[in-house]
Amino acid sequence: MYSDCLIENTNQNKEQYSTERLIESFKNAPFTTSQEILDYILHDFYSFTGEKTLLGDDLTVIVLRKT
């Protein structure tokens, strides 16, 4: 689950992170713990948008992994 801030935030070129990028990030994330998956996704998000990005909205991401 995630808030719209995750997919709607943009990089310097005004490109949104997007649902497609989020799906790719999930596909590329290590299939280990929920925390490591979350860390991977947030690293990918901030790499795309820029580490110093000011978020225009709240950012919520929850990763649940069924074992």
C-alpha positions in Angstrom: 0.0 0.0 0.0 1.2 3.5 -0.7 0.0 7.1 -0.8 -0.2 9.0 -4.1 2.9 11.0 -3.2 5.0 8.0 -4.1 3.9 7.7 -7.7 3.1 11.4 -8.3 6.3 13.0 -7.1 8.5 14.2 -9.9 12.2 14.5 -10.8 14.0 17.5 -12.1 12.6 16.8 -15.6 9.1 16.9 -14.2 8.7 13.1 -14.9 6.5 11.3 -12.3 7.9 8.3 -10.5 4.7 6.5 -11.7 3.0 3.3 -11.1 5.2 1.6 -13.8 8.4 2.6 -12.0 7.0 1.3 -8.7 6.1 -2.0 -10.3 9.6 -2.3 -11.7 11.1 -1.4 -8.4 9.0 -4.2 -6.7 10.2 -6.7 -9.4 13.9 -5.7 -8.9 13.7 -5.6 -5.1 15.4 -8.4 -3.1 12.9 -11.0 -2.1 13.9 -11.1 1.5 12.3 -9.2 4.4 9.6 -6.5 4.1 12.1 -4.0 5.5 14.7 -4.7 2.8 12.0 -4.5 0.1 10.8 -1.1 1.5 14.4 0.1 1.7 15.0 -0.8 -1.9 11.8 0.9 -3.1 12.6 4.1 -1.2 16.2 4.1 -2.4 14.9 3.8 -6.0 12.3 6.5 -5.4 14.8 9.0 -4.0 17.4 8.1 -6.6 14.8 9.0 -9.3 13.4 12.1 -7.6 16.6 13.4 -5.9 17.8 12.9 -2.4 16.9 16.5 -1.4 13.4 16.4 -2.9 10.8 18.4 -1.0 7.7 16.3 -0.9 4.5 18.2 -1.7 2.4 15.6 0.2 2.7 12.9 2.8 4.6 9.8 1.8 3.3 6.5 3.2 4.5 3.1 2.0 3.6 -0.2 3.6 5.2 -3.5 2.5 3.6 -6.8 3.6 5.2 -10.1 2.7 3.4 -13.4 3.0 5.6 -16.2 4.1 
